[in-house]
């Protein structure tokens, strides 16, 4: 029961941090990667971007996530 509670709280915190990002594409890439567990190649197909573009969006999102003012 405790493990379920911790996992649920962690998922909520991850979602809140991602939601703090301003760029919708960055949010989508991080949700697909870290919430849905998709690989970058799968995200490319889902979003219709090249692998290089998704990789750049992912890097930018992680950088922005670190400096996002509303992160928990």
Gaussian input, Z-matrix of N, CA and C with variables (Angstrom, degrees):
# hf/3-21g

backbone

0 1
 N
 C     1     B1
 C     2     B2     1     A1
 N     3     B3     2     A2     1     D1
 C     4     B4     3     A3     2     D2
 C     5     B5     4     A4     3     D3
 N     6     B6     5     A5     4     D4
 C     7     B7     6     A6     5     D5
 C     8     B8     7     A7     6     D6
 N     9     B9     8     A8     7     D7
 C    10    B10     9     A9     8     D8
 C    11    B11    10    A10     9     D9
 N    12    B12    11    A11    10    D10
 C    13    B13    12    A12    11    D11
 C    14    B14    13    A13    12    D12
 N    15    B15    14    A14    13    D13
 C    16    B16    15    A15    14    D14
 C    17    B17    16    A16    15    D15
 N    18    B18    17    A17    16    D16
 C    19    B19    18    A18    17    D17
 C    20    B20    19    A19    18    D18
 N    21    B21    20    A20    19    D19
 C    22    B22    21    A21    20    D20
 C    23    B23    22    A22    21    D21
 N    24    B24    23    A23    22    D22
 C    25    B25    24    A24    23    D23
 C    26    B26    25    A25    24    D24
 N    27    B27    26    A26    25    D25
 C    28    B28    27    A27    26    D26
 C    29    B29    28    A28    27    D27
 N    30    B30    29    A29    28    D28
 C    31    B31    30    A30    29    D29
 C    32    B32    31    A31    30    D30
 N    33    B33    32    A32    31    D31
 C    34    B34    33    A33    32    D32
 C    35    B35    34    A34    33    D33
 N    36    B36    35    A35    34    D34
 C    37    B37    36    A36    35    D35
 C    38    B38    37    A37    36    D36
 N    39    B39    38    A38    37    D37
 C    40    B40    39    A39    38    D38
 C    41    B41    40    A40    39    D39
 N    42    B42    41    A41    40    D40
 C    43    B43    42    A42    41    D41
 C    44    B44    43    A43    42    D42
 N    45    B45    44    A44    43    D43
 C    46    B46    45    A45    44    D44
 C    47    B47    46    A46    45    D45
 N    48    B48    47    A47    46    D46
 C    49    B49    48    A48    47    D47
 C    50    B50    49    A49    48    D48
 N    51    B51    50    A50    49    D49
 C    52    B52    51    A51    50    D50
 C    53    B53    52    A52    51    D51
 N    54    B54    53    A53    52    D52
 C    55    B55    54    A54    53    D53
 C    56    B56    55    A55    54    D54
 N    57    B57    56    A56    55    D55
 C    58    B58    57    A57    56    D56
 C    59    B59    58    A58    57    D57
 N    60    B60    59    A59    58    D58
 C    61    B61    60    A60    59    D59
 C    62    B62    61    A61    60    D60
 N    63    B63    62    A62    61    D61
 C    64    B64    63    A63    62    D62
 C    65    B65    64    A64    63    D63
 N    66    B66    65    A65    64    D64
 C    67    B67    66    A66    65    D65
 C    68    B68    67    A67    66    D66
 N    69    B69    68    A68    67    D67
 C    70    B70    69    A69    68    D68
 C    71    B71    70    A70    69    D69
 N    72    B72    71    A71    70    D70
 C    73    B73    72    A72    71    D71
 C    74    B74    73    A73    72    D72
 N    75    B75    74    A74    73    D73
 C    76    B76    75    A75    74    D74
 C    77    B77    76    A76    75    D75
 N    78    B78    77    A77    76    D76
 C    79    B79    78    A78    77    D77
 C    80    B80    79    A79    78    D78
 N    81    B81    80    A80    79    D79
 C    82    B82    81    A81    80    D80
 C    83    B83    82    A82    81    D81
 N    84    B84    83    A83    82    D82
 C    85    B85    84    A84    83    D83
 C    86    B86    85    A85    84    D84
 N    87    B87    86    A86    85    D85
 C    88    B88    87    A87    86    D86
 C    89    B89    88    A88    87    D87
 N    90    B90    89    A89    88    D88
 C    91    B91    90    A90    89    D89
 C    92    B92    91    A91    90    D90
 N    93    B93    92    A92    91    D91
 C    94    B94    93    A93    92    D92
 C    95    B95    94    A94    93    D93
 N    96    B96    95    A95    94    D94
 C    97    B97    96    A96    95    D95
 C    98    B98    97    A97    96    D96
 N    99    B99    98    A98    97    D97
 C   100   B100    99    A99    98    D98
 C   101   B101   100   A100    99    D99
 N   102   B102   101   A101   100   D100
 C   103   B103   102   A102   101   D101
 C   104   B104   103   A103   102   D102
 N   105   B105   104   A104   103   D103
 C   106   B106   105   A105   104   D104
 C   107   B107   106   A106   105   D105
 N   108   B108   107   A107   106   D106
 C   109   B109   108   A108   107   D107
 C   110   B110   109   A109   108   D108
 N   111   B111   110   A110   109   D109
 C   112   B112   111   A111   110   D110
 C   113   B113   112   A112   111   D111
 N   114   B114   113   A113   112   D112
 C   115   B115   114   A114   113   D113
 C   116   B116   115   A115   114   D114
 N   117   B117   116   A116   115   D115
 C   118   B118   117   A117   116   D116
 C   119   B119   118   A118   117   D117
 N   120   B120   119   A119   118   D118
 C   121   B121   120   A120   119   D119
 C   122   B122   121   A121   120   D120
 N   123   B123   122   A122   121   D121
 C   124   B124   123   A123   122   D122
 C   125   B125   124   A124   123   D123
 N   126   B126   125   A125   124   D124
 C   127   B127   126   A126   125   D125
 C   128   B128   127   A127   126   D126
 N   129   B129   128   A128   127   D127
 C   130   B130   129   A129   128   D128
 C   131   B131   130   A130   129   D129
 N   132   B132   131   A131   130   D130
 C   133   B133   132   A132   131   D131
 C   134   B134   133   A133   132   D132
 N   135   B135   134   A134   133   D133
 C   136   B136   135   A135   134   D134
 C   137   B137   136   A136   135   D135
 N   138   B138   137   A137   136   D136
 C   139   B139   138   A138   137   D137
 C   140   B140   139   A139   138   D138
 N   141   B141   140   A140   139   D139
 C   142   B142   141   A141   140   D140
 C   143   B143   142   A142   141   D141
 N   144   B144   143   A143   142   D142
 C   145   B145   144   A144   143   D143
 C   146   B146   145   A145   144   D144
 N   147   B147   146   A146   145   D145
 C   148   B148   147   A147   146   D146
 C   149   B149   148   A148   147   D147
 N   150   B150   149   A149   148   D148
 C   151   B151   150   A150   149   D149
 C   152   B152   151   A151   150   D150
 N   153   B153   152   A152   151   D151
 C   154   B154   153   A153   152   D152
 C   155   B155   154   A154   153   D153
 N   156   B156   155   A155   154   D154
 C   157   B157   156   A156   155   D155
 C   158   B158   157   A157   156   D156
 N   159   B159   158   A158   157   D157
 C   160   B160   159   A159   158   D158
 C   161   B161   160   A160   159   D159
 N   162   B162   161   A161   160   D160
 C   163   B163   162   A162   161   D161
 C   164   B164   163   A163   162   D162
 N   165   B165   164   A164   163   D163
 C   166   B166   165   A165   164   D164
 C   167   B167   166   A166   165   D165
 N   168   B168   167   A167   166   D166
 C   169   B169   168   A168   167   D167
 C   170   B170   169   A169   168   D168
 N   171   B171   170   A170   169   D169
 C   172   B172   171   A171   170   D170
 C   173   B173   172   A172   171   D171
 N   174   B174   173   A173   172   D172
 C   175   B175   174   A174   173   D173
 C   176   B176   175   A175   174   D174
 N   177   B177   176   A176   175   D175
 C   178   B178   177   A177   176   D176
 C   179   B179   178   A178   177   D177
 N   180   B180   179   A179   178   D178
 C   181   B181   180   A180   179   D179
 C   182   B182   181   A181   180   D180
 N   183   B183   182   A182   181   D181
 C   184   B184   183   A183   182   D182
 C   185   B185   184   A184   183   D183
 N   186   B186   185   A185   184   D184
 C   187   B187   186   A186   185   D185
 C   188   B188   187   A187   186   D186
 N   189   B189   188   A188   187   D187
 C   190   B190   189   A189   188   D188
 C   191   B191   190   A190   189   D189
 N   192   B192   191   A191   190   D190
 C   193   B193   192   A192   191   D191
 C   194   B194   193   A193   192   D192
 N   195   B195   194   A194   193   D193
 C   196   B196   195   A195   194   D194
 C   197   B197   196   A196   195   D195
 N   198   B198   197   A197   196   D196
 C   199   B199   198   A198   197   D197
 C   200   B200   199   A199   198   D198
 N   201   B201   200   A200   199   D199
 C   202   B202   201   A201   200   D200
 C   203   B203   202   A202   201   D201
 N   204   B204   203   A203   202   D202
 C   205   B205   204   A204   203   D203
 C   206   B206   205   A205   204   D204
 N   207   B207   206   A206   205   D205
 C   208   B208   207   A207   206   D206
 C   209   B209   208   A208   207   D207
 N   210   B210   209   A209   208   D208
 C   211   B211   210   A210   209   D209
 C   212   B212   211   A211   210   D210
 N   213   B213   212   A212   211   D211
 C   214   B214   213   A213   212   D212
 C   215   B215   214   A214   213   D213

   B1=1.4482
   B2=1.5331
   B3=1.3226
   B4=1.4660
   B5=1.5259
   B6=1.3268
   B7=1.4615
   B8=1.5301
   B9=1.3176
   B10=1.4640
   B11=1.5233
   B12=1.3207
   B13=1.4565
   B14=1.5265
   B15=1.3365
   B16=1.4633
   B17=1.5293
   B18=1.3299
   B19=1.4631
   B20=1.5246
   B21=1.3182
   B22=1.4636
   B23=1.5266
   B24=1.3234
   B25=1.4650
   B26=1.5221
   B27=1.3244
   B28=1.4652
   B29=1.5182
   B30=1.3217
   B31=1.4659
   B32=1.5290
   B33=1.3283
   B34=1.4668
   B35=1.5288
   B36=1.3278
   B37=1.4582
   B38=1.5247
   B39=1.3238
   B40=1.4641
   B41=1.5284
   B42=1.3128
   B43=1.4620
   B44=1.5164
   B45=1.3233
   B46=1.4630
   B47=1.5275
   B48=1.3202
   B49=1.4606
   B50=1.5252
   B51=1.3282
   B52=1.4621
   B53=1.5238
   B54=1.3218
   B55=1.4633
   B56=1.5279
   B57=1.3317
   B58=1.4625
   B59=1.5235
   B60=1.3272
   B61=1.4645
   B62=1.5248
   B63=1.3134
   B64=1.4636
   B65=1.5229
   B66=1.3285
   B67=1.4611
   B68=1.5325
   B69=1.3309
   B70=1.4696
   B71=1.5256
   B72=1.3331
   B73=1.4703
   B74=1.5216
   B75=1.3181
   B76=1.4585
   B77=1.5281
   B78=1.3260
   B79=1.4589
   B80=1.5232
   B81=1.3382
   B82=1.4688
   B83=1.5196
   B84=1.3313
   B85=1.4588
   B86=1.5245
   B87=1.3284
   B88=1.4621
   B89=1.5278
   B90=1.3294
   B91=1.4709
   B92=1.5230
   B93=1.3239
   B94=1.4666
   B95=1.5318
   B96=1.3253
   B97=1.4614
   B98=1.5291
   B99=1.3210
   B100=1.4619
   B101=1.5215
   B102=1.3055
   B103=1.4689
   B104=1.5294
   B105=1.3380
   B106=1.4594
   B107=1.5216
   B108=1.3434
   B109=1.4595
   B110=1.5215
   B111=1.3236
   B112=1.4619
   B113=1.5277
   B114=1.3277
   B115=1.4554
   B116=1.5166
   B117=1.3343
   B118=1.4668
   B119=1.5231
   B120=1.3345
   B121=1.4666
   B122=1.5305
   B123=1.3172
   B124=1.4658
   B125=1.5251
   B126=1.3261
   B127=1.4636
   B128=1.5252
   B129=1.3380
   B130=1.4770
   B131=1.5208
   B132=1.3175
   B133=1.4669
   B134=1.5202
   B135=1.3157
   B136=1.4689
   B137=1.5178
   B138=1.3393
   B139=1.4596
   B140=1.5260
   B141=1.3346
   B142=1.4516
   B143=1.5139
   B144=1.3220
   B145=1.4623
   B146=1.5205
   B147=1.3410
   B148=1.4585
   B149=1.5268
   B150=1.3345
   B151=1.4692
   B152=1.5290
   B153=1.3230
   B154=1.4646
   B155=1.5216
   B156=1.3369
   B157=1.4633
   B158=1.5303
   B159=1.3214
   B160=1.4682
   B161=1.5220
   B162=1.3240
   B163=1.4636
   B164=1.5307
   B165=1.3366
   B166=1.4669
   B167=1.5275
   B168=1.3305
   B169=1.4697
   B170=1.5249
   B171=1.3272
   B172=1.4586
   B173=1.5321
   B174=1.3225
   B175=1.4709
   B176=1.5236
   B177=1.3213
   B178=1.4619
   B179=1.5311
   B180=1.3177
   B181=1.4623
   B182=1.5153
   B183=1.3253
   B184=1.4678
   B185=1.5227
   B186=1.3281
   B187=1.4639
   B188=1.5136
   B189=1.3167
   B190=1.4689
   B191=1.5153
   B192=1.3018
   B193=1.4594
   B194=1.5181
   B195=1.3121
   B196=1.4569
   B197=1.5246
   B198=1.3249
   B199=1.4665
   B200=1.5264
   B201=1.3482
   B202=1.4680
   B203=1.5236
   B204=1.3281
   B205=1.4727
   B206=1.5280
   B207=1.3143
   B208=1.4613
   B209=1.5105
   B210=1.3246
   B211=1.4719
   B212=1.5133
   B213=1.3264
   B214=1.4715
   B215=1.5095
   A1=109.98
   A2=116.39
   A3=120.61
   A4=111.13
   A5=117.14
   A6=121.20
   A7=110.80
   A8=116.71
   A9=120.80
   A10=110.30
   A11=116.50
   A12=120.82
   A13=110.66
   A14=117.25
   A15=121.03
   A16=110.88
   A17=116.97
   A18=120.74
   A19=111.09
   A20=116.56
   A21=121.33
   A22=110.62
   A23=116.88
   A24=121.08
   A25=110.75
   A26=116.94
   A27=120.93
   A28=111.15
   A29=116.39
   A30=120.44
   A31=110.67
   A32=116.84
   A33=121.40
   A34=110.12
   A35=117.14
   A36=121.38
   A37=111.77
   A38=116.51
   A39=120.73
   A40=109.72
   A41=116.89
   A42=121.34
   A43=112.18
   A44=117.30
   A45=121.05
   A46=111.14
   A47=116.41
   A48=120.14
   A49=110.66
   A50=116.64
   A51=120.57
   A52=110.39
   A53=117.17
   A54=120.91
   A55=112.50
   A56=117.43
   A57=121.19
   A58=112.13
   A59=117.20
   A60=120.75
   A61=109.83
   A62=116.50
   A63=121.10
   A64=112.91
   A65=117.67
   A66=122.42
   A67=110.52
   A68=116.04
   A69=121.12
   A70=112.28
   A71=116.76
   A72=119.49
   A73=110.63
   A74=116.76
   A75=120.31
   A76=110.45
   A77=116.39
   A78=120.06
   A79=110.98
   A80=115.88
   A81=120.05
   A82=111.41
   A83=116.72
   A84=120.14
   A85=110.20
   A86=117.88
   A87=120.15
   A88=111.90
   A89=118.12
   A90=119.75
   A91=110.71
   A92=115.79
   A93=119.03
   A94=110.73
   A95=116.72
   A96=120.78
   A97=112.46
   A98=117.44
   A99=120.64
   A100=114.92
   A101=118.02
   A102=119.84
   A103=109.95
   A104=116.50
   A105=120.50
   A106=113.09
   A107=117.57
   A108=121.16
   A109=114.69
   A110=116.92
   A111=120.61
   A112=110.73
   A113=116.10
   A114=122.55
   A115=108.91
   A116=116.46
   A117=119.64
   A118=111.45
   A119=117.21
   A120=120.24
   A121=111.41
   A122=116.95
   A123=121.14
   A124=110.76
   A125=115.45
   A126=120.32
   A127=110.11
   A128=116.40
   A129=120.88
   A130=110.66
   A131=115.33
   A132=120.79
   A133=109.90
   A134=116.87
   A135=121.72
   A136=111.97
   A137=116.46
   A138=120.45
   A139=113.70
   A140=117.37
   A141=120.66
   A142=114.52
   A143=116.74
   A144=122.16
   A145=109.53
   A146=115.56
   A147=120.19
   A148=109.54
   A149=114.70
   A150=119.58
   A151=109.86
   A152=117.11
   A153=120.84
   A154=111.19
   A155=116.72
   A156=120.80
   A157=110.71
   A158=116.59
   A159=120.11
   A160=110.25
   A161=116.80
   A162=120.32
   A163=110.42
   A164=116.81
   A165=120.62
   A166=112.00
   A167=116.75
   A168=120.60
   A169=109.29
   A170=117.23
   A171=122.05
   A172=110.74
   A173=116.66
   A174=120.79
   A175=110.35
   A176=116.56
   A177=120.91
   A178=110.82
   A179=116.44
   A180=120.78
   A181=111.03
   A182=116.94
   A183=119.88
   A184=110.77
   A185=116.71
   A186=119.72
   A187=111.41
   A188=117.37
   A189=121.12
   A190=112.03
   A191=116.90
   A192=121.63
   A193=110.39
   A194=116.16
   A195=121.47
   A196=110.66
   A197=117.35
   A198=119.86
   A199=113.79
   A200=117.19
   A201=120.35
   A202=109.57
   A203=117.89
   A204=121.20
   A205=113.96
   A206=118.77
   A207=120.11
   A208=113.52
   A209=117.39
   A210=120.19
   A211=109.57
   A212=115.55
   A213=118.48
   A214=111.19
   D1=-42.95
   D2=179.81
   D3=-63.28
   D4=-39.83
   D5=179.45
   D6=-63.82
   D7=-39.19
   D8=178.14
   D9=-64.62
   D10=-41.85
   D11=179.09
   D12=-62.40
   D13=-45.88
   D14=-179.69
   D15=-63.60
   D16=-42.28
   D17=179.58
   D18=-63.90
   D19=-40.95
   D20=178.99
   D21=-65.26
   D22=-42.89
   D23=178.98
   D24=-65.13
   D25=-40.31
   D26=178.90
   D27=-64.19
   D28=-43.83
   D29=178.58
   D30=-61.75
   D31=-39.99
   D32=177.99
   D33=-63.45
   D34=-44.83
   D35=-179.83
   D36=-63.80
   D37=-40.74
   D38=177.57
   D39=-62.78
   D40=-44.92
   D41=178.79
   D42=-60.79
   D43=-41.30
   D44=179.29
   D45=-66.05
   D46=-40.03
   D47=179.01
   D48=-65.04
   D49=-43.20
   D50=178.70
   D51=-65.03
   D52=-41.39
   D53=179.83
   D54=-63.09
   D55=-21.60
   D56=-179.99
   D57=-72.50
   D58=-16.36
   D59=178.73
   D60=-71.49
   D61=144.80
   D62=-178.43
   D63=-83.91
   D64=-31.76
   D65=-174.58
   D66=-84.27
   D67=122.05
   D68=-178.76
   D69=-62.33
   D70=-37.94
   D71=179.86
   D72=-65.25
   D73=-40.27
   D74=178.14
   D75=-63.18
   D76=-42.35
   D77=177.67
   D78=-59.79
   D79=-46.60
   D80=-178.35
   D81=-60.83
   D82=-46.44
   D83=-178.60
   D84=-60.80
   D85=-44.72
   D86=-179.05
   D87=-68.27
   D88=-38.32
   D89=175.67
   D90=-62.25
   D91=-48.52
   D92=179.97
   D93=-59.32
   D94=-43.21
   D95=-175.67
   D96=-73.82
   D97=-50.50
   D98=-168.76
   D99=-100.21
   D100=-18.95
   D101=176.62
   D102=-100.85
   D103=-46.35
   D104=-178.97
   D105=-87.60
   D106=-13.32
   D107=176.59
   D108=73.64
   D109=26.41
   D110=-178.75
   D111=-82.76
   D112=152.85
   D113=172.62
   D114=-82.14
   D115=157.72
   D116=179.72
   D117=-57.92
   D118=-36.61
   D119=178.74
   D120=-61.76
   D121=-38.41
   D122=178.09
   D123=-68.52
   D124=-37.11
   D125=179.12
   D126=-65.70
   D127=-36.97
   D128=176.36
   D129=-55.28
   D130=-48.64
   D131=-178.82
   D132=-64.97
   D133=-45.91
   D134=-177.61
   D135=-61.24
   D136=-42.20
   D137=-174.68
   D138=-95.32
   D139=-12.57
   D140=178.41
   D141=76.34
   D142=29.98
   D143=177.91
   D144=-115.90
   D145=161.83
   D146=175.29
   D147=-71.08
   D148=162.75
   D149=178.24
   D150=-60.68
   D151=-42.65
   D152=-179.59
   D153=-59.74
   D154=-41.47
   D155=-179.73
   D156=-65.34
   D157=-44.88
   D158=179.66
   D159=-63.98
   D160=-40.33
   D161=178.56
   D162=-62.20
   D163=-42.77
   D164=178.19
   D165=-64.91
   D166=-41.59
   D167=177.59
   D168=-63.26
   D169=-41.89
   D170=-179.74
   D171=-61.68
   D172=-46.77
   D173=179.43
   D174=-62.69
   D175=-44.65
   D176=179.03
   D177=-61.94
   D178=-42.21
   D179=179.95
   D180=-62.54
   D181=-43.86
   D182=179.15
   D183=-63.87
   D184=-41.73
   D185=177.00
   D186=-62.65
   D187=-43.49
   D188=179.10
   D189=-69.43
   D190=-31.04
   D191=178.45
   D192=-64.05
   D193=-38.70
   D194=-179.00
   D195=-65.44
   D196=-34.45
   D197=-176.58
   D198=-104.39
   D199=3.19
   D200=-179.14
   D201=-62.75
   D202=126.43
   D203=-174.76
   D204=-69.74
   D205=-22.28
   D206=-175.17
   D207=-99.03
   D208=13.03
   D209=179.82
   D210=-68.14
   D211=140.96
   D212=177.65
   D213=-70.15

